[in-house]
Amino acid sequence: METLTPSPSSPRAGGSEFEVFLSFRGEDTRNRFIGHLYEGLELRGISTFIDSEKLEKGEEINKLLEYIERSKIFVPIFSQCFAESKWCLKEVTKSVECRKEIIPVFFGVEPSDVRNQTGPFRSAFEEHEKKLNQEEVRNWREALKKVGSLSGFTLKDMNWDEAKLKRAVIESVSAKLNKNTFEVAKHPVGIETRVNDVKKMLENGDVRENARQHNGLVNLQKKFIEDIFKEKNTSLGDVDQGKIVIKDKASGKRILLILDDVDSGKQLDALAGGRDWFDSGSVIIITTRDEKVLLCCNMKVKQHEIYKPQELNKDESLKLFMHHAFNDVQPEGEYLRLSNEVVEAAGGLPLTLEVLGSLLTCDMDVEEWEYTLEELKKIPPGKSNRG
């Protein structure tokens, strides 16, 4: 759940300081498109360099080139006046030299203008050639030729809709950074049905463990503020102060909040004290092992809003068990009979089926299977590990 954005003076582990470096001509785009794009990337949890935000006062402008080296994706926003800036051209050239992943955005200019230095780029380069080192200008031209040939996004193709362009760039960056993927079961039998059930309800980090640590609830509140509102080093005296800060910052904002493994009303109250904390379009997903937590909390959760995942049915259970026990090969004779008995005893619990399937294989004799099955039947209903 945590995404850290370090200050420019403290490089990230692994040598990458920012995930995205935005290159742009400020007078063209800063107060419109760039500001919205930057905010959207940060809200997606993508640490993004933008000079007005990240370059510390007094640092040399050459530091920009170091940040390009340490970033993962370079996003140049080519606008009418882009080529007038020597530093914008230096940044593009540096990204090409470093062989960075580049996602070009053509904001009111054609890719051919960038590629061939025509249109608004022609006059800018004519001026550069009069005043600057010719070899450096040639390097800029070569860099623009390469970047202008890359597949990117144009404002014209988005019907001049800046919001649509912003969303397209954010989705592309997110996909390249793998920001949209979640770890799921390696063999997710029956998962689609349960996901669809949750989706129907929506149409209408682990809280428990962290809350048990010293100052756990306050630290969770700080983490909430950092992850959702991108504010670091928030000072909170106690849980009550944290509730006030969260409610104030969340007011009127539409968010997706997932609280995993909540086991007390205090935890829920500290992080989501009521529906009135958030915009009506917000979605809050709470997982818990104790339904009472949901029914007694200030969120006023209704029965129809509570989803209880159903155990796997007989066919789903057998499929999952067969995958682990026989690598999806249908067994015969006694092994088939015993497999059906094991599945029935497992009660449709995925983790139990995975464990038993890994334990009971065709390499074991029938007697070992029967012994394991008898032991399994001794476990009282509801005591199996539900994962």
Phi, psi and chi 1 to 4 in degrees:
 res  aa     phi    psi   chi1   chi2   chi3   chi4
   1 MET       -  -17.2 -177.2  167.4  115.1      -
   2 GLU   -97.2  133.5 -175.1  173.1   14.4      -
   3 THR  -128.2  116.2  -58.7      -      -      -
   4 LEU   -96.8  135.5  -63.2  178.1      -      -
   5 THR  -116.1  101.2  -54.9      -      -      -
   6 PRO   -73.6  161.4   30.3  -35.2      -      -
   7 SER   -72.3  158.2   66.8      -      -      -
   8 PRO   -57.8  -21.3  -26.7   35.7      -      -
   9 SER   -86.9   -2.9   59.1      -      -      -
  10 SER  -126.4   94.2   56.4      -      -      -
  11 PRO   -59.5  149.7  -21.8   32.9      -      -
  12 ARG   -71.0  155.4  -78.2  171.6  162.6 -100.3
  13 ALA   -63.2  142.0      -      -      -      -
  14 GLY    86.4    1.4      -      -      -      -
  15 GLY    87.1    2.8      -      -      -      -
  16 SER  -109.7  115.6 -180.0      -      -      -
  17 GLU   -88.2  -41.1 -173.2  145.5   -1.8      -
  18 PHE  -130.5  149.0  -63.1  100.0      -      -
  19 GLU   -79.0  -33.4  -67.9  175.0  -63.8      -
  20 VAL  -132.5  138.2  172.5      -      -      -
  21 PHE  -115.6  119.5 -174.1  105.4      -      -
  22 LEU   -94.2  125.3  -65.8  179.4      -      -
  23 SER  -114.1  126.5  178.2      -      -      -
  24 PHE  -161.1  161.4   59.3   95.1      -      -
  25 ARG   -94.5  109.9  179.9   67.4  164.5  157.8
  26 GLY   -54.2  -44.6      -      -      -      -
  27 GLU   -66.0  -18.7   63.3 -170.4   56.6      -
  28 ASP   -84.8  -40.1  -76.6   -4.1      -      -
  29 THR  -133.6  -14.0   57.6      -      -      -
  30 ARG   -56.9  -47.9 -177.1 -172.1  -61.1  -82.0
  31 ASN   -81.8    0.4  -65.6  -31.8      -      -
  32 ARG  -122.6  -92.7  -59.9 -173.7  -57.7  162.7
  33 PHE   -64.3  -46.4  179.1   70.5      -      -
  34 ILE   -61.4  -44.5  -71.7  -64.5      -      -
  35 GLY   -59.2  -43.0      -      -      -      -
  36 HIS   -70.0  -37.9  -63.7  -55.3      -      -
  37 LEU   -65.9  -44.7  176.4   59.6      -      -
  38 TYR   -60.4  -46.7  170.8   74.4      -      -
  39 GLU   -62.2  -41.1 -178.7 -178.9   13.0      -
  40 GLY   -64.9  -40.3      -      -      -      -
  41 LEU   -65.4  -44.4  -70.4  166.7      -      -
  42 GLU   -64.1  -40.8  -72.4  -79.6  -40.7      -
  43 LEU   -65.0  -27.1  -73.7  174.2      -      -
  44 ARG   -79.1   -2.5 -174.4   64.9   69.5   91.1
  45 GLY    86.4   21.4      -      -      -      -
  46 ILE  -104.6  113.2  -60.8  169.8      -      -
  47 SER   -69.7  124.2   57.9      -      -      -
  48 THR  -128.2  133.9  -54.8      -      -      -
  49 PHE   -89.5  127.1 -178.8   92.0      -      -
  50 ILE  -139.1  125.7  178.8  171.4      -      -
  51 ASP   -57.6  -36.0   60.7   -1.0      -      -
  52 SER   -68.8  -21.1   64.0      -      -      -
  53 GLU   -98.7  -36.5  -62.7  -70.3  -26.3      -
  54 LYS  -108.0  -20.0  -56.2  -64.7 -174.5 -176.1
  55 LEU   -84.0  114.6 -167.8   63.0      -      -
  56 GLU   -70.9  144.2  -67.3 -177.0  -14.7      -
  57 LYS   -58.1  133.4 -173.1  176.2 -179.3  179.8
  58 GLY    94.1  -12.4      -      -      -      -
  59 GLU   -74.7  147.2  -75.3 -171.4  -56.6      -
  60 GLU   -69.7  146.2  -65.9 -178.0    5.8      -
  61 ILE   -63.4  -23.8 -161.1   69.8      -      -
  62 ASN   -61.4  -19.5  -77.2  -33.1      -      -
  63 LYS   -60.8  -27.3 -160.9   73.6  174.0  176.5
  64 LEU   -56.0  -42.0  -71.9  169.4      -      -
  65 LEU   -67.0  -32.2  -56.9 -176.9      -      -
  66 GLU   -67.3  -36.9  -66.3 -177.5   22.9      -
  67 TYR   -66.9  -32.6  -65.6  153.4      -      -
  68 ILE   -63.3  -42.1  -67.3  174.5      -      -
  69 GLU   -59.6  -35.9  -68.7  179.8   -4.9      -
  70 ARG   -91.5   -6.6  -63.9  173.2 -178.3  169.9
  71 SER   -87.8  165.3   62.9      -      -      -
  72 LYS   -96.6  -40.5  -64.2  179.3 -179.9  178.5
  73 ILE  -128.5  134.7  -63.4  178.0      -      -
  74 PHE  -106.8  123.9 -178.3   79.3      -      -
  75 VAL  -120.4   98.6 -179.7      -      -      -
  76 PRO   -86.7  133.4   30.1  -31.5      -      -
  77 ILE  -105.1   98.3  -69.1   82.9      -      -
  78 PHE   -78.6  117.4  -65.9  111.9      -      -
  79 SER  -124.1 -178.5   56.8      -      -      -
  80 GLN   -57.0  -39.2  -67.2  -79.1  -35.1      -
  81 CYS  -102.5    8.3  -61.0      -      -      -
  82 PHE   -54.3  -47.7 -174.7   92.8      -      -
  83 ALA   -71.4  -10.8      -      -      -      -
  84 GLU   -72.9  -20.1  -65.8  177.2    7.2      -
  85 SER   -91.4  118.2  168.0      -      -      -
  86 LYS   -61.8  -37.1  -66.8 -177.7  -67.9 -177.1
  87 TRP   -71.5  -33.2  -78.9  106.1      -      -
  88 CYS   -62.8  -41.2  -75.4      -      -      -
  89 LEU   -68.8  -37.9  -63.2  172.9      -      -
  90 LYS   -63.1  -39.4  -72.6  176.0 -177.8  -73.6
  91 GLU   -64.6  -44.8  -71.0  167.1    6.1      -
  92 VAL   -61.9  -44.3  172.9      -      -      -
  93 THR   -62.5  -41.3  -56.5      -      -      -
  94 LYS   -63.1  -40.8 -177.2   67.0  172.9 -179.4
  95 SER   -63.9  -36.5   72.4      -      -      -
  96 VAL   -69.1  -43.3  171.6      -      -      -
  97 GLU   -61.0  -36.2  -68.8  173.5   -8.1      -
  98 CYS   -84.7   -1.8  -65.1      -      -      -
  99 ARG    54.6   46.6  -61.4 -176.1  177.7 -178.8
 100 LYS   -75.2  157.2  -69.5  -65.5  175.0 -178.1
 101 GLU   -68.8  122.8 -179.6   85.2   42.7      -
 102 ILE  -120.7  130.6  -59.1  174.7      -      -
 103 ILE  -120.0   96.1  -58.7  176.7      -      -
 104 PRO   -76.5  143.1   26.7  -32.4      -      -
 105 VAL  -122.6  123.4  177.6      -      -      -
 106 PHE  -103.5   99.4  -56.4   97.1      -      -
 107 PHE   -98.9   84.5 -166.5   86.6      -      -
 108 GLY    85.0    9.3      -      -      -      -
 109 VAL  -130.4  160.0  -60.5      -      -      -
 110 GLU   -89.4  147.9  -64.7  -67.9  -30.8      -
 111 PRO   -53.7  -34.8  -27.8   35.9      -      -
 112 SER   -67.0  -29.2   59.2      -      -      -
 113 ASP   -63.6  -39.9  -68.7  -24.6      -      -
 114 VAL   -72.5  -47.1  176.1      -      -      -
 115 ARG   -63.1  -40.6 -173.0  166.1   57.5 -111.4
 116 ASN  -109.3    2.7  -57.0  -42.3      -      -
 117 GLN    52.6   53.3  -64.7   92.2   61.5      -
 118 THR  -111.4 -176.2   54.8      -      -      -
 119 GLY    59.1 -133.7      -      -      -      -
 120 PRO   -66.4  -15.5   24.0  -34.0      -      -
 121 PHE   -80.4  -23.7  -78.1   58.3      -      -
 122 ARG   -62.6  -52.4 -178.3 -169.8  -62.2  -82.3
 123 SER   -65.1  -35.2   57.9      -      -      -
 124 ALA   -63.2  -42.5      -      -      -      -
 125 PHE   -72.1  -32.1  -93.2   85.3      -      -
 126 GLU   -62.2  -39.1  -72.1  175.2   -9.2      -
 127 GLU   -68.3  -40.8  -71.1  -61.2  -47.7      -
 128 HIS   -61.9  -39.7  -68.6  -37.7      -      -
 129 GLU   -68.6  -23.7  -72.7  176.2  -27.1      -
 130 LYS   -76.3  -29.6  -68.9  177.0 -176.5  177.7
 131 LYS  -113.0  -21.8  -55.6  173.3 -177.4  177.8
 132 LEU  -116.5  171.3  -56.6  173.5      -      -
 133 ASN   -59.9  126.7  179.6  -79.6      -      -
 134 GLN   -65.2  -35.2  -64.2  -60.9  -56.8      -
 135 GLU   -66.4  -39.9 -177.3  177.3   -5.5      -
 136 GLU   -65.1  -39.9 -176.4  172.3   28.2      -
 137 VAL   -64.4  -39.2  174.4      -      -      -
 138 ARG   -62.6  -38.0  -78.7 -164.4  -62.8  -87.9
 139 ASN   -63.5  -39.0  -70.3  -22.8      -      -
 140 TRP   -63.5  -43.1  -66.5  -11.7      -      -
 141 ARG   -61.0  -42.9  -73.1 -172.1 -179.2  -84.2
 142 GLU   -64.0  -40.3  -74.6  -60.9  -45.1      -
 143 ALA   -64.8  -44.5      -      -      -      -
 144 LEU   -65.8  -34.1  -69.5 -177.8      -      -
 145 LYS   -61.7  -41.2 -178.5  177.0 -179.7 -179.5
 146 LYS   -70.9  -47.3  -68.0  178.6 -179.5  178.2
 147 VAL   -69.1  -35.9  176.7      -      -      -
 148 GLY   -68.3  -14.0      -      -      -      -
 149 SER   -92.4   -7.4  -60.0      -      -      -
 150 LEU   -80.0  154.1  -62.5  175.3      -      -
 151 SER   -72.6  128.1  175.7      -      -      -
 152 GLY  -146.6 -150.4      -      -      -      -
 153 PHE  -126.9  137.3  -60.7   93.6      -      -
 154 THR  -118.7  143.1   70.2      -      -      -
 155 LEU   -63.5  -34.5 -176.8   58.0      -      -
 156 LYS   -62.9  -41.7 -176.8  174.8   70.9  172.5
 157 ASP   -66.6  -19.5  -71.9  -16.2      -      -
 158 MET   -94.8   18.4  -59.4  -67.8  169.7      -
 159 ASN    57.6   35.4  -65.1  -41.4      -      -
 160 TRP    61.1   25.6  -53.3  101.2      -      -
 161 ASP   -95.8  104.2 -174.2  -25.4      -      -
 162 GLU   -65.2  -35.7  -67.0 -175.0   16.8      -
 163 ALA   -64.5  -40.5      -      -      -      -
 164 LYS   -65.7  -40.5 -172.8  176.0 -179.9 -179.7
 165 LEU   -63.0  -43.4  176.7   62.8      -      -
 166 LYS   -58.3  -48.2  178.4 -159.6   75.9  171.8
 167 ARG   -61.5  -40.1  -69.8 -167.0  -63.5  -90.4
 168 ALA   -64.1  -41.3      -      -      -      -
 169 VAL   -66.5  -43.7  174.2      -      -      -
 170 ILE   -63.4  -42.1  -68.8  173.3      -      -
 171 GLU   -64.9  -39.4  -69.4  -55.9  -40.0      -
 172 SER   -65.3  -45.1  178.0      -      -      -
 173 VAL   -62.4  -45.3  169.9      -      -      -
 174 SER   -59.8  -42.5  -63.5      -      -      -
 175 ALA   -63.9  -41.6      -      -      -      -
 176 LYS   -69.1  -29.0  -69.1 -176.8 -177.8  -62.6
 177 LEU   -92.5    0.5  -68.1  173.1      -      -
 178 ASN    61.5   39.3 -114.6   -5.4      -      -
 179 LYS   -83.9   -7.6  -71.8  -71.1 -177.3  176.6
 180 ASN  -105.8    4.0  -62.3  -38.3      -      -
 181 THR  -100.5  147.6   58.1      -      -      -
 182 PHE  -125.8  147.8  -66.6   88.2      -      -
 183 GLU   -74.5  128.0 -175.2  176.5  -10.7      -
 184 VAL  -126.0  176.0  -63.0      -      -      -
 185 ALA   -60.3  145.9      -      -      -      -
 186 LYS   -66.9  -29.1  -66.7 -178.0  179.6  178.3
 187 HIS  -132.3   77.3 -163.9   65.8      -      -
 188 PRO   -78.0   69.4   30.6  -35.0      -      -
 189 VAL   -69.0  130.3  173.8      -      -      -
 190 GLY    75.7    4.0      -      -      -      -
 191 ILE   -74.3  -30.7 -163.4  170.6      -      -
 192 GLU   -61.2  -41.8 -175.3  174.2  -10.8      -
 193 THR   -60.7  -43.9  -58.0      -      -      -
 194 ARG   -68.9  -37.2  -79.9   95.5 -172.2  147.7
 195 VAL   -63.5  -41.5  169.6      -      -      -
 196 ASN   -62.9  -36.1  -72.8  -25.6      -      -
 197 ASP   -61.7  -43.3  -72.7  -19.1      -      -
 198 VAL   -67.3  -38.7  174.1      -      -      -
 199 LYS   -59.7  -40.5  -76.9 -177.1  177.1  179.0
 200 LYS   -62.0  -38.5  -69.8  177.2 -177.7  176.7
 201 MET   -67.3  -37.0  -69.2 -178.6   63.3      -
 202 LEU   -67.7  -31.2  -68.5  178.3      -      -
 203 GLU   -65.9  -41.0  -69.8  172.0    0.5      -
 204 ASN   -77.4      -  -52.4  -54.3      -      -
 205 GLY       -  173.1      -      -      -      -
 206 ASP  -144.6  105.1 -168.4  -57.0      -      -
 207 VAL   -70.7  -43.6  173.3      -      -      -
 208 ARG   -58.1  -50.0  176.4  170.4   58.3   93.6
 209 GLU   -66.0  -43.5  -69.1  -60.4  -36.8      -
 210 ASN   -68.2  -34.1  -76.5  -75.3      -      -
 211 ALA   -66.6  -24.0      -      -      -      -
 212 ARG   -80.2  -10.8  -69.3  176.8  176.8  175.4
 213 GLN   -75.9  167.7  -53.3  -59.4  -42.7      -
 214 HIS   -60.5  129.7  178.4   62.9      -      -
 215 ASN    55.2   32.8  -71.3  -29.9      -      -
 216 GLY   -57.9  -47.0      -      -      -      -
 217 LEU   -67.2  -39.6  -76.7  178.7      -      -
 218 VAL   -64.6  -41.3  171.7      -      -      -
 219 ASN   -65.5  -36.6  -70.8  -27.7      -      -
 220 LEU   -64.7  -38.8  -81.5  171.5      -      -
 221 GLN   -63.9  -40.9  -70.3  175.7  -36.6      -
 222 LYS   -63.1  -40.9  -70.5  179.9  179.6  178.7
 223 LYS   -65.3  -39.6 -175.6  173.3  177.0   58.5
 224 PHE   -57.7  -49.4 -179.0  105.0      -      -
 225 ILE   -63.1  -39.1  -65.9  168.4      -      -
 226 GLU   -68.9  -46.4  177.3  179.3  -43.7      -
 227 ASP   -72.3  -40.7  -72.1  -10.8      -      -
 228 ILE   -85.2  -42.7  -59.9  -63.7      -      -
 229 PHE  -106.8    0.7  -52.6  112.3      -      -
 230 LYS    57.5   38.6  -55.4  -56.5  173.7 -172.9
 231 GLU  -115.8  125.6  -64.8 -171.7   12.1      -
 232 LYS  -103.1  160.5  -62.4 -169.7  176.8  -64.8
 233 ASN    57.2   36.7  -57.1  -41.3      -      -
 234 THR   -70.9  130.0  -59.2      -      -      -
 235 SER   -95.1  119.7  177.4      -      -      -
 236 LEU  -123.7  126.2  -60.2  177.7      -      -
 237 GLY   -75.6  -38.7      -      -      -      -
 238 ASP  -158.2 -179.1   53.2   31.0      -      -
 239 VAL   -62.8  -40.5  172.3      -      -      -
 240 ASP   -62.3  -41.2  -71.9  -25.9      -      -
 241 GLN   -65.2  -39.0 -177.3 -175.5    3.0      -
 242 GLY   -61.0  -39.8      -      -      -      -
 243 LYS   -62.6  -40.7  -70.7  165.6   62.0  176.1
 244 ILE   -64.6  -43.3  -66.1  171.7      -      -
 245 VAL   -65.6  -45.9  172.6      -      -      -
 246 ILE   -62.8  -46.1  -68.8  174.5      -      -
 247 LYS   -61.8  -40.3 -176.6  176.6 -179.9  179.3
 248 ASP   -65.3  -44.6  178.9   64.5      -      -
 249 LYS   -73.5  -30.9  -67.2 -175.7  178.6  -60.5
 250 ALA   -82.5  -16.8      -      -      -      -
 251 SER   -54.6  122.8  178.2      -      -      -
 252 GLY    80.2    0.6      -      -      -      -
 253 LYS  -101.2  139.2  -68.7 -175.7  173.7   62.4
 254 ARG   -94.3  119.2 -177.6  179.4  -59.8 -178.0
 255 ILE  -133.0  161.2   67.4  169.0      -      -
 256 LEU  -110.1  117.5  168.0   62.4      -      -
 257 LEU  -121.6  126.1  175.2   62.1      -      -
 258 ILE  -118.8  116.3  -59.2  175.2      -      -
 259 LEU  -109.4  110.9  -59.4  175.4      -      -
 260 ASP   -98.9  133.2 -180.0   45.2      -      -
 261 ASP    63.2   54.5 -159.4   11.4      -      -
 262 VAL   -83.4  132.1  174.7      -      -      -
 263 ASP  -129.0   12.4   71.9  -14.0      -      -
 264 SER  -153.8  152.4   80.3      -      -      -
 265 GLY   -63.8  -30.3      -      -      -      -
 266 LYS   -62.3  -40.0  -70.6 -177.7  178.8  180.0
 267 GLN   -63.2  -46.4  -62.5  164.5    6.5      -
 268 LEU   -66.9  -39.7 -163.1   52.1      -      -
 269 ASP   -65.2  -34.1 -175.1   58.0      -      -
 270 ALA   -72.1  -28.7      -      -      -      -
 271 LEU  -107.6  -26.4  -60.6  170.7      -      -
 272 ALA  -151.0   74.7      -      -      -      -
 273 GLY   -67.9  -17.3      -      -      -      -
 274 GLY  -175.3  161.0      -      -      -      -
 275 ARG   -64.4  -27.6  -68.4  176.6 -176.2  -94.5
 276 ASP   -73.1   -5.1   61.3  -24.7      -      -
 277 TRP   -69.5  -28.5  -76.4   24.6      -      -
 278 PHE  -122.8  162.6  -47.9  101.9      -      -
 279 ASP   -60.5  150.1 -177.9   88.1      -      -
 280 SER   -62.3  -20.5   59.2      -      -      -
 281 GLY   -86.8    2.3      -      -      -      -
 282 SER   -71.0  153.2  -63.6      -      -      -
 283 VAL  -121.8  124.9  174.9      -      -      -
 284 ILE  -120.6  119.9  -58.6  171.9      -      -
 285 ILE  -111.5  125.2  -60.8  174.8      -      -
 286 ILE  -122.1  126.9  -56.6  162.7      -      -
 287 THR  -108.7  138.3   70.9      -      -      -
 288 THR  -154.9  155.7 -178.7      -      -      -
 289 ARG   -94.2   -6.2  -55.5  178.3 -171.2 -172.6
 290 ASP  -125.9  106.3 -175.3   -1.1      -      -
 291 GLU   -60.8  -27.6 -176.7  178.6  -16.7      -
 292 LYS   -59.6  -31.5  -64.1  176.6 -176.7  176.2
 293 VAL   -58.1  -39.2  171.5      -      -      -
 294 LEU   -74.6  -36.4  -57.6  176.4      -      -
 295 LEU   -78.3  -22.6  -62.7  176.8      -      -
 296 CYS  -104.9   -0.2   69.4      -      -      -
 297 CYS   -84.5  165.4   70.3      -      -      -
 298 ASN   -70.1  -11.1  -67.8  -29.2      -      -
 299 MET   -68.8  -15.8  -69.9  -65.1  -68.5      -
 300 LYS    54.3   55.4  -62.2  179.4 -179.2  177.6
 301 VAL   -72.0  131.5  179.1      -      -      -
 302 LYS   -93.7  157.2  -58.9  176.6  178.7   62.0
 303 GLN   -57.6  -38.8  -82.7  -70.4  -10.6      -
 304 HIS   -72.0   -9.6   74.6  -88.0      -      -
 305 GLU   -94.0   -1.0  -63.9  175.7  -43.0      -
 306 ILE   -98.8  125.3  -62.2  175.9      -      -
 307 TYR  -109.5  125.7  175.2   65.4      -      -
 308 LYS  -109.6  107.1  -60.0  175.6 -177.8  178.1
 309 PRO   -55.3  130.5  -23.2   34.4      -      -
 310 GLN   -80.8  146.3  -62.2  -60.7  -53.3      -
 311 GLU   -63.4  158.7  -72.6   79.7    6.7      -
 312 LEU   -63.2  144.3  -61.2 -179.6      -      -
 313 ASN   -78.6  180.0   61.3   35.0      -      -
 314 LYS   -59.5  -45.9  177.8   67.4  177.7  -64.3
 315 ASP   -66.3  -43.6  -69.9  -21.2      -      -
 316 GLU   -63.8  -42.1  -67.1  168.8  -21.9      -
 317 SER   -62.2  -45.0  -63.7      -      -      -
 318 LEU   -64.8  -38.5 -163.6   57.1      -      -
 319 LYS   -63.7  -44.8 -176.6  177.0 -179.8 -179.3
 320 LEU   -66.0  -43.5 -179.1   59.5      -      -
 321 PHE   -63.5  -44.5  178.4   76.3      -      -
 322 MET   -61.7  -34.6  -66.6  -63.6 -170.5      -
 323 HIS   -62.5  -44.0  171.0   74.8      -      -
 324 HIS   -81.1  -34.2  -71.7  -81.1      -      -
 325 ALA   -84.9  -36.8      -      -      -      -
 326 PHE  -129.5   14.7  -58.8  102.9      -      -
 327 ASN    52.8   42.9  -67.5  -41.3      -      -
 328 ASP    71.2    8.6  -62.3  -41.9      -      -
 329 VAL   -90.4  130.3  177.1      -      -      -
 330 GLN   -68.8  121.7 -179.0   80.9    1.6      -
 331 PRO   -77.5  170.3   30.4  -35.8      -      -
 332 GLU  -127.3  166.4  -62.1  178.6   -7.2      -
 333 GLY    58.4 -133.4      -      -      -      -
 334 GLU   -62.5  -33.9  -73.7  -64.5  -71.1      -
 335 TYR   -63.7  -36.1  -73.2  111.3      -      -
 336 LEU   -68.9  -43.3  179.2   57.3      -      -
 337 ARG   -61.5  -46.9  176.7 -175.5   65.9   80.5
 338 LEU   -66.9  -34.0  -70.8  167.8      -      -
 339 SER   -61.1  -42.7  -67.3      -      -      -
 340 ASN   -63.9  -37.4  -81.2  -76.4      -      -
 341 GLU   -69.1  -40.6  -70.1 -169.4   33.2      -
 342 VAL   -62.3  -44.5  168.6      -      -      -
 343 VAL   -60.9  -41.3  165.1      -      -      -
 344 GLU   -65.6  -40.3 -176.4  176.1  -10.7      -
 345 ALA   -70.4  -28.0      -      -      -      -
 346 ALA   -72.0  -17.8      -      -      -      -
 347 GLY    68.6   23.3      -      -      -      -
 348 GLY    75.5   16.2      -      -      -      -
 349 LEU   -88.1  116.4  -57.7  178.5      -      -
 350 PRO   -55.5  -46.4  -26.7   36.1      -      -
 351 LEU   -65.4  -39.6 -177.6   57.4      -      -
 352 THR   -61.5  -42.0  -59.0      -      -      -
 353 LEU   -65.7  -39.3  -70.8  162.3      -      -
 354 GLU   -65.6  -44.7  -70.8 -176.0   17.9      -
 355 VAL   -63.9  -46.7  171.7      -      -      -
 356 LEU   -66.7  -37.6  -69.7  172.5      -      -
 357 GLY   -65.0  -33.8      -      -      -      -
 358 SER   -76.0  -26.5  -60.2      -      -      -
 359 LEU   -83.6  -45.4  175.8   64.3      -      -
 360 LEU   -94.8  108.8  -61.5  170.6      -      -
 361 THR  -125.6  172.0   66.7      -      -      -
 362 CYS   -68.6  -11.3   56.5      -      -      -
 363 ASP   -78.3  -16.5  -64.9  -31.0      -      -
 364 MET   -90.5  146.7  -62.4  173.1   60.9      -
 365 ASP   -79.5  166.7   57.3   38.8      -      -
 366 VAL   -59.8  -36.1  171.5      -      -      -
 367 GLU   -61.9  -40.0  -72.9   74.5   17.4      -
 368 GLU   -66.3  -38.2  -69.7  178.4  -75.3      -
 369 TRP   -61.5  -46.9  -87.7   65.3      -      -
 370 GLU   -63.8  -38.1  -69.9  178.2  -25.1      -
 371 TYR   -64.5  -46.0  174.1   78.6      -      -
 372 THR   -62.6  -39.6  -58.2      -      -      -
 373 LEU   -64.0  -41.8  179.3   58.3      -      -
 374 GLU   -63.1  -40.3  -70.8  -56.1  -45.6      -
 375 GLU   -64.7  -39.6  -68.0  -62.6  -51.0      -
 376 LEU   -62.6  -38.3  179.2   61.6      -      -
 377 LYS   -68.9  -17.4  -70.4  178.8  178.4  178.1
 378 LYS   -78.5  -15.9  -66.1  177.7 -177.1  178.0
 379 ILE   -76.2  124.6  -59.0  175.6      -      -
 380 PRO   -60.1  146.2  -20.1   32.3      -      -
 381 PRO   -54.9  138.4  -23.9   34.4      -      -
 382 GLY    88.5   -9.6      -      -      -      -
 383 LYS   -93.0   -9.8  -66.6  -62.2 -176.8  179.5
 384 SER   -65.4  153.9  -61.7      -      -      -
 385 ASN   -70.2  118.9 -169.5  -17.2      -      -
 386 ARG   -93.0    4.5  -70.6 -179.8  172.8  -95.1
 387 GLY    67.8      -      -      -      -      -
